[in-house]
Structure formats: C-alpha cells, structure tokens
C-alpha cells in the first residue's frame, strides 16, 4: 500500500491543513434581519465549532479596491437579490446561492475588515477570491457595480482584478492582518466566468504581476473543471492549485432531461420538468424574468431559476435515488481519479493544492440528495482521497455552509474536518 502524501509548498506561517467553508458572496449578501450572516461573530463561532480553519469568500476586490468610482456602493450596498416577480416573490427562492431576498443595505468595506479581524481572533484564515464576473454584481439593487466591471474589456479584466487585489492586500497589511490570508484567488472558476482562460497571457500576466507586488502570498486562479487527463497543459507559475471536483453523474442525467441549464429552449418547460414541479407552480410565462442586466451579470440561466424555484425537492431527490445505482461506481471513481490527478500536479509543480468546491453538483436549495447518506459517502471519498494524496485544503461539501440546510448537520462536518486535519 502506498504511503500517504503530505502537502507541499506550504509557507511556514500558514496552517499545515485547511478545512474550508464556502461562504462565497453570501457572507455580505445574507446579512439582513434573521439571515445566515447577520451576526458575524456568531456565524464565525459556529464555523469554528464545526472544525473549519478557513472561509473562502468573494472579497469583491473590484467593488472595494478597483477604483471604479463605486466607493459609495462599497460602503452602502443595496442588496436586492435577483429582483422580484410581479406577485412580489423574490426570484431564486428555491435556487442555491440565489435565495437572496434583499431589501437591506450593507457596508461591504467595513464588513470585510471586521471579518478578517474576527478570523484573526480565532486563529482562522481566509481564501480571498472574486465572483464579480460570475454573479456577485447581479445581487445589487444598483446596476452600477455590474456596469462598471462589465465595461472593462475582457482582455483587461485579469489585470483589473490583480490591481484591485494588490490594493486590497496593501490595506490588509496596513491593518496587520496579512497572516490571516491563506490564498489569493484572482477569480472563481475562470473557465466558467466572463474572463479570459487561465492559460491566456492576460491571465498569466496578471497573476505574475500580483505575485510580484505581494510575493509573500500564494496567488492563483481557480478552475471549475480542471483538465484532469492533461494537467501538464496548465500554465507554469501558479502559486497554488485551486481546483473544483464535481462528479455530476446521475445529477447530470437529470439536468439534461429537464433542460435546466439552457436558455431560450423551444417548448420549455418540457414534460419531465413539469412532472417534477410542485402543484400550483406558475407557468413559464407567469413566472417572468429578472431584469436583463441581472441575467447578463450571472452565468446561471433563466431556465435554471424557474426550474429550481418551482421544483418539488422531494420529487427531484426521489428521481436521483431511483437512478443512482447505475452511476454509483463511476461517481466514486471520478472523484478519486480527479483528486488524485490534481494532487499529483501539485507535487510535480511543488505547490500546494486546494479542492475548494465539491462533490456532486448544483442541486435545488431544498434538495437533500447531496446532504443524504449517498451524497455524504461521495464527499467522504473526496476528502479521504484528498488527505491521502497530500491536498493542502479541502471543503467537506460546497453545501456545508451557513446558508445551506446541510449546515444543521454539525456532527458530520466536525467528523470530516477532524479526520482531514489529522491525516
């Protein structure tokens, strides 16, 4: 039996292992009365109690430090979610990451520094990332954030992000909080965002410039679907690997059947989707569409919002359970092989590797397949493989965060996190 690997390339001032909780952009959006992140100290305590060492966030670098004329929004952001239907119901109520009712305002700049200070007091760390070219800007009631970042020509966007992060890290250093930063991620999933590819000279040049400004920090960008069979094709010079591992399997089959990821499909919703909807769901026409600029600001489609907002989660889960058996072995194999591949790349490059998201895929907010026994076993395959292969940081599950139902299963998160940290 091959001996377990240890993480490589981890700076001495950083933890030996990271257990990562995906706070994404929700940490500054869901801050209204009674929402998941209203009380920052309370949610940090709950995160630490579940065994997490690290939170991964959209740090909104372009909003806070991009010099785009948005200082008023940075200090007083009106949170709106995806807007409201004609009956007053918010769009996205049943869609993970989009269930943002809005109606309140937040000082993102002050909250950012408060978060870092809170992490510092608890001996925790942060992965600084951006979702500004994937969806963050869509949740503002004011379209100026989206308009400002969208106006930057695509080839110039990596440099704009790098410049904003450099200024952000200057501010973090001035506040005496540099050691809280575990990793700087130019952007989340550059392969699924409105950005040049990771290997594009615009991206590699921006990463190099940011590293030159702040050589003490690990700097990279993440991939939603790394080239597991051709990791050698990734550009040289990444300070770390930040890769996501989703084995869609049976979920992919269902999403394809209901055509939920497309847009402008003739005959949508089809009969399969209609059979999974809650009784009394609005028709496609009755549901309406978010403002065009909000849809332009996000990679999620109008069909996905409608589908997940109207699906009966129990019917959705039942379909997945009925059809899972034929995908079981392939999904476990896929997770194992992908984690092994990204870890081997890290050892080859001599840099630490993080699996910042996983393990099944994008399910409705009320769905429990990934949170149930079969989904948890897939997650455990991922985290145990990561530990054995010397992955530096891992998330137990993308859905294990304060704004998801799985958050209530504190014991499972504690167990998985402790097992990984002790590996």
C-alpha positions in Angstrom: 0.0 0.0 0.0 1.4 3.4 -1.0 2.2 5.7 2.0 0.1 8.9 2.2 1.5 12.0 0.8 2.0 15.3 2.7 1.1 18.8 1.3 4.0 20.5 -0.5 5.0 24.1 -0.9 3.0 25.5 2.1 4.6 28.6 3.6 5.8 28.3 7.2 3.4 30.9 8.5 0.3 29.1 7.2 -1.6 26.1 8.7 -0.5 22.6 7.7 -4.0 21.8 6.5 -7.1 23.9 5.6 -10.6 22.8 6.2 -12.6 25.2 4.0 -16.1 26.6 4.5 -17.5 28.1 1.3 -19.0 31.4 2.4 -18.8 32.7 -1.3 -20.6 36.1 -1.7 -23.4 35.1 0.7 -21.3 36.4 3.7 -22.1 40.0 2.7 -25.5 39.5 1.0 -27.4 37.4 3.6 -26.9 40.0 6.3 -30.4 41.2 6.8 -32.5 40.5 9.9 -32.5 36.8 10.8 -30.4 35.9 7.8 -27.4 33.5 8.0 -24.7 36.1 8.2 -26.4 38.8 10.1 -24.3 38.3 13.2 -20.7 37.9 12.0 -19.2 36.9 15.4 -21.9 34.3 15.9 -21.5 32.7 12.5 -17.7 32.7 12.9 -18.1 30.9 16.2 -20.4 28.3 14.6 -18.0 27.8 11.7 -15.0 27.2 14.1 -17.1 24.9 16.2 -17.7 22.7 13.1 -14.0 22.2 12.7 -13.3 24.7 9.9 -10.0 26.5 9.8 -10.7 28.7 6.8 -13.5 30.5 5.0 -13.5 31.1 1.3 -15.2 34.3 0.2 -15.9 36.7 -2.6 -13.8 39.6 -1.4 -15.4 41.9 -4.0 -12.0 43.4 -4.9 -13.3 45.4 -7.9 -16.0 46.9 -5.7 -13.8 47.7 -2.8 -10.4 48.5 -4.4 -11.0 48.6 -8.1 -11.0 52.4 -8.4 -14.2 52.2 -10.5 -16.0 55.1 -8.8 -18.0 52.8 -6.6 -16.9 53.9 -3.2 -20.5 54.9 -2.2 -21.7 51.4 -3.1 -18.8 49.7 -1.2 -19.9 51.5 1.9 -23.6 51.2 1.4 -24.6 48.4 -1.0 -28.3 47.9 -1.6 -29.0 44.2 -1.6 -31.7 43.2 -4.0 -31.1 39.5 -5.0 -32.3 38.8 -8.5 -35.3 41.1 -8.1 -39.0 40.2 -7.6 -41.7 38.7 -9.6 -44.9 40.5 -10.3 -46.5 38.9 -7.3 -43.7 40.2 -5.0 -42.0 36.8 -4.6 -38.2 37.1 -5.0 -36.6 35.3 -7.9 -34.3 32.5 -6.8 -36.1 31.4 -3.6 -35.5 27.7 -4.4 -32.2 28.1 -6.1 -28.9 27.6 -4.2 -26.8 30.7 -3.9 -29.7 32.8 -5.4 -32.1 32.8 -2.5 -31.3 36.4 -1.6 -34.5 38.3 -0.6 -32.7 41.6 -0.3 -34.3 44.8 1.0 -31.4 45.8 3.2 -28.1 47.6 2.9 -24.6 46.5 3.9 -21.2 48.3 4.3 -19.1 45.7 2.5 -15.8 47.5 3.2 -16.3 47.7 6.9 -17.6 44.1 7.0 -14.5 42.9 5.1 -12.1 44.2 7.7 -14.4 43.0 10.5 -14.3 39.5 9.1 -10.5 39.5 8.9 -10.3 40.7 12.5 -12.7 38.0 13.6 -10.7 35.3 11.8 -7.5 36.6 13.4 -9.0 36.5 16.9 -10.0 32.9 16.3 -6.7 31.7 14.7 -8.6 31.1 11.4 -7.7 32.1 7.8 -9.3 33.2 4.6 -9.2 32.4 0.9 -9.7 35.7 -0.9 -11.5 35.3 -4.3 -13.9 37.1 -6.6 -17.1 36.1 -8.1 -17.6 39.5 -9.8 -17.5 38.0 -13.3 -19.8 35.1 -12.4 -22.7 36.5 -10.4 -21.8 38.8 -7.4 -22.9 42.0 -9.1 -26.3 40.7 -10.0 -27.5 40.9 -6.4 -27.2 44.7 -6.1 -30.3 46.9 -6.5 -28.0 49.3 -8.2 -26.6 48.2 -11.6 -23.5 50.5 -11.4 -21.3 47.7 -10.0 -22.2 45.4 -12.9 -21.9 48.2 -15.5 -18.5 49.2 -14.2 -16.9 45.8 -14.2 -18.7 44.9 -17.5 -17.3 48.0 -19.2 -13.7 46.7 -18.7 -12.7 45.0 -22.0 -12.4 41.2 -21.5 -8.6 41.1 -22.1 -8.0 43.7 -19.4 -10.2 42.1 -16.7 -7.4 39.9 -15.2 -5.2 43.0 -14.8 -8.0 44.9 -13.2 -8.6 42.1 -10.7 -4.9 41.9 -10.0 -4.6 45.6 -9.4 -7.6 45.6 -7.1 -6.3 42.6 -5.1 -2.9 44.3 -4.8 -4.5 47.3 -3.3 -6.7 45.1 -1.0 -3.6 43.2 0.2 -1.9 46.6 0.9 -4.9 47.5 3.1 -4.8 44.1 4.8 -1.1 44.5 5.5 -1.7 48.0 6.9 -4.3 46.6 9.3 -1.7 44.0 10.5 -3.8 41.1 9.2 -1.6 39.6 6.4 -1.2 36.3 8.2 -5.0 35.7 8.0 -4.7 35.3 4.2 -4.1 31.7 3.2 -4.6 32.1 -0.5 -5.4 34.8 -3.1 -7.6 33.6 -5.9 -7.8 36.0 -8.8 -11.3 34.8 -9.6 -13.5 31.8 -9.0 -13.7 29.3 -11.9 -12.2 31.4 -14.7 -13.3 28.7 -17.1 -16.9 29.4 -16.2 -16.8 33.2 -15.9 -16.7 36.2 -18.2 -12.9 36.2 -18.3 -10.0 35.0 -20.5 -8.8 31.5 -20.0 -6.4 30.6 -17.3 -3.6 30.0 -19.9 -4.3 33.2 -21.7 -1.4 35.7 -21.4 -3.7 38.2 -20.0 -4.4 35.9 -17.0 -0.9 34.6 -16.5 0.5 38.1 -16.8 -1.9 39.4 -14.2 -1.1 36.6 -11.8 2.6 37.3 -12.2 2.1 41.0 -11.6 0.1 40.3 -8.4 2.8 37.8 -7.1 5.5 40.4 -7.8 3.5 43.0 -5.7 2.9 40.6 -2.9 5.5 37.8 -3.0 4.6 36.6 0.5 1.2 35.4 -0.6 0.1 32.4 -2.6 -1.6 33.6 -5.7 -3.6 31.6 -8.2 -7.0 31.4 -10.0 -9.4 28.5 -9.8 -10.8 26.2 -12.3 -14.3 24.7 -12.2 -13.3 21.8 -14.4 -9.5 21.2 -14.4 -8.1 19.1 -17.2 -7.7 16.0 -15.1 -6.3 14.0 -18.0 -3.9 16.7 -19.2 -2.8 18.6 -16.1 0.5 19.2 -17.8 -1.3 21.7 -20.1 -1.8 24.2 -17.2 0.4 27.2 -17.3 3.5 27.3 -15.2 3.9 29.7 -12.4 0.7 29.2 -10.4 1.4 29.8 -6.7 -1.1 27.1 -5.8 -3.7 24.9 -7.4 -7.3 25.7 -6.6 -9.5 23.1 -8.4 -13.1 22.1 -8.1 -14.2 18.4 -8.2 -17.8 17.8 -9.1 -18.9 14.3 -10.3 -22.3 15.2 -11.6 -23.1 11.6 -12.7 -26.8 10.9 -12.0 -27.4 14.7 -11.5 -26.1 15.4 -14.9 -28.6 12.9 -16.4 -31.5 14.6 -14.7 -30.4 18.1 -15.5 -30.1 17.1 -19.2 -33.6 15.5 -19.1 -35.2 18.7 -17.8 -33.0 21.0 -19.9 -32.5 23.2 -16.9 -29.1 24.8 -17.8 -30.1 26.2 -21.2 -31.9 29.3 -22.2 -34.4 30.2 -24.9 -35.3 26.5 -25.4 -38.5 26.0 -27.5 -41.2 24.2 -25.6 -39.6 24.9 -22.2 -40.6 23.5 -19.6 -40.7 20.0 -21.0 -42.9 17.2 -19.7 -40.2 15.8 -17.5 -39.7 19.1 -15.7 -43.4 19.6 -15.4 -43.8 16.2 -13.7 -41.3 17.3 -11.0 -42.9 20.7 -10.3 -44.9 21.5 -7.2 -48.6 21.6 -7.7 -49.8 25.1 -8.5 -46.4 26.3 -9.8 -46.5 29.3 -12.0 -46.2 28.8 -15.7 -43.1 29.9 -17.5 -44.9 32.9 -18.7 -46.4 33.7 -15.3 -43.0 33.4 -13.6 -41.4 36.2 -15.6 -37.7 37.0 -15.9 -35.3 39.0 -13.8 -34.1 42.3 -15.3 -31.9 41.7 -18.4 -28.9 43.3 -16.8 -29.1 40.9 -13.8 -29.2 37.9 -16.2 -26.2 39.3 -18.1 -24.4 39.6 -14.7 -24.7 35.9 -13.9 -23.8 32.6 -15.6 -27.0 31.0 -14.3 -29.8 30.9 -16.8 -33.5 32.0 -16.5 -34.5 28.3 -17.1 -32.5 27.2 -14.0 -34.0 29.9 -11.8 -37.5 28.9 -13.0 -36.9 25.2 -12.7 -35.3 25.2 -9.2 -37.8 27.8 -7.9 -40.7 25.5 -8.9 -39.4 22.0 -8.5 -40.7 19.8 -5.7 -37.4 18.9 -3.9 -38.8 15.5 -2.8 -39.7 14.5 -6.3 -36.3 15.7 -7.5 -34.5 13.7 -4.8 -36.6 10.6 -5.5 -35.6 10.6 -9.1 -31.9 10.8 -8.2 -32.2 8.0 -5.7 -34.1 5.8 -8.2 -31.5 6.2 -10.8 -28.3 6.5 -8.7 -27.3 2.8 -8.7 -26.0 2.8 -12.3 -23.9 5.9 -11.5 -22.6 4.9 -8.1 -19.2 3.3 -9.0 -18.5 5.9 -11.8 -19.1 8.8 -9.5 -16.8 7.5 -6.8 -14.2 6.6 -9.3 -14.4 10.0 -10.9 -13.9 11.8 -7.6 -11.0 9.6 -6.7 -9.3 10.0 -10.0 -9.8 13.7 -10.3 -8.5 14.4 -6.8 -5.5 12.1 -7.4 -4.7 14.0 -10.7 -4.8 17.5 -9.2 -2.7 16.4 -6.2 -0.1 14.8 -8.5 0.1 18.0 -10.4 0.8 19.9 -7.2 3.6 17.6 -6.2 5.1 17.9 -9.7 4.9 21.7 -9.6 6.0 21.9 -5.9 2.9 24.0 -4.9 0.0 23.3 -2.5 -3.3 22.2 -3.9 -6.8 23.1 -2.7 -10.1 21.5 -3.6 -12.2 24.5 -2.8 -15.6 23.0 -4.0 -17.2 19.6 -4.5 -18.7 16.9 -4.8 -21.9 16.2 -6.6 -23.1 19.4 -8.3 -25.7 22.2 -8.5 -28.9 21.0 -6.8 -32.1 22.8 -5.7 -31.8 24.6 -2.4 -34.4 22.3 -0.8 -32.9 19.1 -2.3 -31.2 16.7 0.1 -29.5 14.2 -2.2 -26.0 15.5 -1.7 -26.7 16.0 2.0 -28.1 12.5 2.4 -26.3 9.2 3.0 -25.3 8.7 -0.6 -24.1 12.2 -1.1 -22.1 12.2 2.2 -20.3 9.0 1.1 -19.3 10.7 -2.1 -18.0 13.6 -0.1 -16.1 11.3 2.2 -14.5 9.6 -0.8 -13.3 13.0 -1.9 -12.0 14.3 1.5 -10.2 11.0 2.3 -8.6 10.8 -1.1 -7.5 14.4 -0.7 -6.0 13.7 2.7 -4.1 10.6 1.4 -2.9 12.4 -1.7 -1.4 15.4 0.2 -4.0 18.0 -0.8 -3.5 21.1 1.4 -7.0 22.3 1.8 -10.5 20.8 1.1 -14.1 21.6 1.6 -16.3 18.8 3.1 -19.0 19.9 0.7 -19.9 23.1 -1.2 -23.3 22.8 0.5 -21.8 22.7 4.0 -22.1 26.4 4.8 -24.3 28.7 6.9 -26.7 29.5 4.0 -27.4 25.8 3.2 -29.6 23.2 5.0 -26.6 20.9 5.5 -25.2 23.4 8.0 -27.5 21.9 10.6 -25.6 18.6 10.4 -22.8 19.9 12.6 -21.6 16.5 13.7 -20.9 15.3 10.2 -18.9 18.4 9.4 -16.9 18.1 12.6 -16.1 14.5 11.9 -15.0 15.1 8.3 -12.9 18.1 9.2 -11.2 16.5 12.1 -10.3 13.4 10.0 -8.8 15.6 7.3 -6.8 17.8 9.7 -5.3 14.7 11.4 -4.3 13.0 8.2 
